[in-house]
Amino acid sequence: MKPFNFTGLMAPVFTPYTNSNETLNLDAIEPYVELLKAKQVNGVLVNGTSGEGMLLTTEERMLVTEAWQKACKKHGITLMVQIGGAPYPDVVQLARHAAQIDVDAVLCLPELYFKPKTCEKLVSYLKGIAKHCHTTPFFYYHIPMFTDVNVHMPTFLDSAEKEIPNFLGIKYTSGDLDQGSACLKEGRTIFLGADTILCGAVAAGFDSFIMTTLNICPEVAIEIIADVNRGAVKEARDKQRKLNALITTILEHGDWVSAMKKAFREKCPSIVVGDTRPPLNM
Ligand SMILES: CC(=O)N[C@@H]([C@@H](O)[C@H](O)[C@H](O)CO)[C@@H](O)CC(=O)C(=O)O
């Protein structure tokens, strides 16, 4: 399997559109990579929640991934691609495509309609997909507020590690820090996906992060992480409060992804990302 030693900040990037969101704006991708790299963000997650992966056609998902792959390779940035949230044959196609173009890692949602109710069912679904990209590091995307799939992650991890040869960890997007902390173990990569509990999560031992605000103000996360790691808990807590207040203000403008994309457009107007697709922009 390809080695994967990433720790630090990975931005769940927005998918850039032009033409009232009908067309992908692939030209925006290289400047977007340069902007993130300049701000010390060394990885990107493509086609995740913020990237509206589930609102793109399979063809578009592959085109976007190829454009990010090219720019990330050129600038030395780690690329993880989210391949789930589509019909099973399309997820398999995306897994094969990701392996073929040699991305650094894949992330996969559960089946979103015939939802798994147990760890066994979830592991079995992911095992069927992971074998189509068996040399690529494979991660599960835990985001129960969107998927309504909420199996116990520490138990799931133990089983997935035994059953799936290229399985390396999860992206943990939940405010339940008790369960999140119980996932942490030597040799696993557990990405934190919840910006609002960053301070506590770093104190608990998290060292890898995929959070939407890394697109907009990564410097705040960088400071919170550094403060906690040097024991300056009060400073970190104050910055977390400010970050959470900023998130609340951003969210006055719509749903999570649309509001965050709007904040990104305002902060970085030179990168043309457009609005979100229906139903998000309705
Ligand atoms: C729905 C959403 O935007 N979730 C965010 C979180 O960072 C979110 O902002 C956080 O949970 C709020 O505290 C990330 O998990 C998104 C993400 O990683 C992705 O785009 O796949």
The ligand as an SDF file (V2000), in Angstrom:
LIG
                    3D

 21 20  0  0  0  0  0  0  0  0999 V2000
  -21.0490   20.0170    7.2260 C   0  0  0  0  0  0  0  0  0  0  0  0
  -19.7270   20.6170    7.3770 C   0  0  0  0  0  0  0  0  0  0  0  0
  -19.4850   21.6480    6.8110 O   0  0  0  0  0  0  0  0  0  0  0  0
  -18.8740   19.9890    8.1460 N   0  0  0  0  0  0  0  0  0  0  0  0
  -17.5430   20.4250    8.3420 C   0  0  0  0  0  0  0  0  0  0  0  0
  -17.2060   20.7070    9.7350 C   0  0  0  0  0  0  0  0  0  0  0  0
  -15.9270   21.3030    9.7350 O   0  0  0  0  0  0  0  0  0  0  0  0
  -18.1790   21.6320   10.3740 C   0  0  0  0  0  0  0  0  0  0  0  0
  -17.8630   22.8840    9.9080 O   0  0  0  0  0  0  0  0  0  0  0  0
  -18.0800   21.4760   11.8680 C   0  0  0  0  0  0  0  0  0  0  0  0
  -18.5940   20.2370   12.2370 O   0  0  0  0  0  0  0  0  0  0  0  0
  -18.8140   22.5100   12.6770 C   0  0  0  0  0  0  0  0  0  0  0  0
  -18.2380   22.5590   13.9220 O   0  0  0  0  0  0  0  0  0  0  0  0
  -16.5140   19.4450    7.8430 C   0  0  0  0  0  0  0  0  0  0  0  0
  -16.6330   18.2450    8.5070 O   0  0  0  0  0  0  0  0  0  0  0  0
  -16.7110   19.3030    6.3540 C   0  0  0  0  0  0  0  0  0  0  0  0
  -15.8460   18.3760    5.6710 C   0  0  0  0  0  0  0  0  0  0  0  0
  -14.8650   17.8920    6.1440 O   0  0  0  0  0  0  0  0  0  0  0  0
  -16.2060   18.0710    4.3130 C   0  0  0  0  0  0  0  0  0  0  0  0
  -16.4370   18.9990    3.5800 O   0  0  0  0  0  0  0  0  0  0  0  0
  -16.2530   16.8820    3.9750 O   0  0  0  0  0  0  0  0  0  0  0  0
  1  2  1  0
  2  3  2  0
  2  4  1  0
  4  5  1  0
  5  6  1  0
  5 14  1  0
  6  7  1  0
  6  8  1  0
  8  9  1  0
  8 10  1  0
 10 11  1  0
 10 12  1  0
 12 13  1  0
 14 15  1  0
 14 16  1  0
 16 17  1  0
 17 18  2  0
 17 19  1  0
 19 20  2  0
 19 21  1  0
M  END
$$$$
